[in-house]
Amino acid sequence: MHILGQDLWVLADGGDEHVSKVVDFVEGKVEEVKKNTNTFNTLTIAILTALNIADEYLRSRTSHEETFEDLERRAERLINLIDETTTSPAMRVLSRESF
């Protein structure tokens, strides 16, 4: 792979297609940094790119954790509602009559 003027060899479990996607993603992020900064220093570009990717990753992870926690709370409320409904006296009478 070739990024920021550097040829790199990468071994990955995901196969060539996955590596290609990762390279394309990183190259896109590098181009964003180049467009938005006045530096041509490759180390600075690489660091800024890494920071942007890390920021995006951490924001995404936080969002996924919040969504997961919300889903857990909703599932717990549904379980409690089901338990309350199936253990209410009216439900017990209905279930005896249905047999």
N, C-alpha and C positions, 0 to 999 in steps of 0.2 A: 504494500500500500504506500501511497505517496501523500503526505500531509505536510504543509508548510515547508516545502522544499526538501523534506526528509523522506528517504526510502526506508520503510519499516517492514519487518517480517513479523507476522502475527500468527500464532497457533490458537485456534478457537474451537470449542466443542460444538458451536452452532453451525458450522459449515461455511462454505464460501459465500452463500447468499446472505447469511446473517452478518458476516464480516463486511460484506459490501454495503449493507444497510447501515451498519455502524459507521463506516468510513464516510458514506454520504451524509449522514447526520452530523458528524464532526466537521466535515468540510463546510456544510451549510452554516454551522455555528461560527466557524472561523471567518467565513465571508461576512456574516453579520457584524462581527467585531471589527473587521477591516473597514467596513463601510461606515461604522459609527465612531471610529477613532482616527487620530492623525498620526499614528505611529506605524512604522514599518519594521520595528524590532520584533523578530519572530518569537522571542522569549516572552515579551510583553503580550503579544497577541495570543500565544498559547496559554499564558496564565489567565488572561481575561476570559478566554474561551472556556477554560476549566472552571472558573468561578461562575460563569453564566450557566454552564451545564449543571454544576453542583446546586446552584440556586433553584433551577428548574426542577431538578430531581427532588430536593428537599421539600419544595412547595407541593409537588405532586404527592409525595409520600405522606405529608401532613394531611392533605385533602383526602387521600384514600383511607387513612386512619380514622379521620372524623366520620367519613361515610360508613366505615365498618362499625364504629361505635354506635352510630345512629341506627344502623340496621340491627345491631344486637339489642338495643333498647326497644325497638319496635317489635322484634321477635319475642322478647320477654313479655311485653305487654299483651301480645296476641296469645301467648301460652297461658298467661294469667287469666285472660278473658275466657279462653276455652275451658280452663280448669274451673273457673267460677260458674260458667254456664252448665257444665256437665255435672257439677256437684251441688247445684241448687236443688231444693226440695221439689220444685215443680218438675224439673228434668228427671229426677229419680222416679216420680210418680209416672211420668210419661214413659220412661224406659221400662217400668214394670208392666204397664198396660200393653206395651207393644209386643210382649212375649206371650 
